[in-house]
Amino acid sequence: MPIPVLYPKVSLEMQTGKISRWLVEDGAAVTTGQVIFEIDNDKAAVEVEAPAAGTLRHLAEEGAEVDVGAEVARIASPGEAAPAVTAPMALPAVVAAKEAVVAAPAPLRSRLPNPTPLARRIAREKGVDLSGLAGTGPRGRIQKSDVMGQLAAMAARPDVSAPASPDFALNSVWLRRGEGTPVVLLHGFGADLNNWRGLLAGARAGFPLLALDLPAHGASPRAVPADIDALCATVEATLAAQIRGPVVLAGHSFGGAVATRIAARGAVDCRGLCLLAPAGLGPEIDEAFTRGFLRASSEASLRPWLEHLVHDPVTISPAFVKAVAAQRQDKGLTAAMTAFADRFFPDGTQVVSVKSDLARLRIPVRVIFGKQDRILPFATTRDLPAAVGLHALTNCGHMPHLEQPDLSLRLLTEVWRSAV
């Protein structure tokens, strides 16, 4: 009989919580005591272990609000058929375990002096060796600030000559698994794959979603490819290791230009293209934004630049600003993005053009563009090929997937349906 994994109570006042990150993929084998997911509460990251060995099946998505004691996963014993779960990774509702508890909650991982779980996670993602690193926390415990400081020391200047090879793998995360043609999400300059989570905040996609960090962004390698085709090759190599078969590509801003060039190159079986405020339609770009955004490091200095991205400043939440400010503390990442801007937006000019690529495509293509975009001019959409569908959004700036997420997701879904 499958063993349930229950959401633990980590504080006296806690009634509900969220899974901040699954550390073991759905359908993977686990051992007793293996850490399978993390909880971020107000004080620390808490690791939760598997109560038994077997095959893990997720019942709750990352970020889903669940009750304490609710069943968030099941483990099938070795040799036992994996428990049947409809559409794993896509279930926002979690089966409550208060009425039928058949196992004790998954135990919390014991706390060790070094490092904190959050510091360990960041070090794992960024490739930081913690051996020999002195911690500044209580009893010398390594904290997040210690890891970030080590990153800054490691990468004062980025390597700007990235190879275009399968070994240059980009960071990728399945935001949703399931059946059907996957949609691959490519973010814009200065962002990372988490930028797409706002698109899915109010509604659930009906197809698999794979999000990538572009080179010199997020948790991907920080080397900057020599040109757009070298960059596309790194994306293509990453997709080849993740997906077999056709895909639909969706790209925002610079990610839109990348998605368009990949579709035109033909190495990926792209069946549809959804472009949100895509770059590459003209040479103009707001140079003041690209430079000011990279120079700003505090929440106070970042907020005006982030508000420049949208038509209604209310769209930029305090949590959004805080997340970008935390990212800016990674000096190596900021240096890599600066080198990226120097390569692809020298002298305040977009050196990448994808208009001819769009004209050659024979697949469904939709362009979603805000009329009030202050980063890339809406006027560049005037000369789109006749076969490309343009959706001009009123009261929308450069972030249509955040400013009008329901409409953006509906249009992306239409592209997906027309492509399968």
Salt bridges, closest charged atoms under 4 A:
GLU25 OE1 - ARG177 NH2 3.27
ASP26 OD1 - ARG57 NE 3.23
GLU38 OE1 - ARG121 NH2 2.65
ASP40 OD2 - ARG121 NH2 3.23
GLU47 OE1 - ARG109 NE 3.11
GLU47 OE2 - ARG120 NH1 2.80
GLU49 OE2 - ARG109 NH1 3.98
GLU62 OE1 - ARG197 NH2 3.97
GLU71 OE2 - ARG74 NE 2.74
GLU125 OE2 - ARG21 NH1 1.73
ASP213 OD1 - HIS187 NE2 3.99
ASP229 OD2 - ARG261 NH1 3.27
ASP229 OD1 - ARG265 NH1 3.02
GLU236 OE2 - ARG265 NE 2.70
ASP269 OD1 - ARG271 NE 2.80
ASP286 OD2 - HIS308 NE2 2.77
GLU299 OE2 - LYS322 NZ 3.27
GLU307 OE2 - ARG303 NH1 2.97
ASP330 OD2 - ARG222 NH2 2.56
ASP342 OD1 - ARG291 NH2 2.87
ASP357 OD2 - ARG261 NE 2.80
ASP357 OD1 - ARG360 NH2 2.84
ASP373 OD2 - HIS398 ND1 2.72
ASP383 OD2 - LYS355 NZ 3.68
GLU414 OE1 - ARG366 NH1 2.89
GLU414 OE2 - ARG410 NH1 3.47
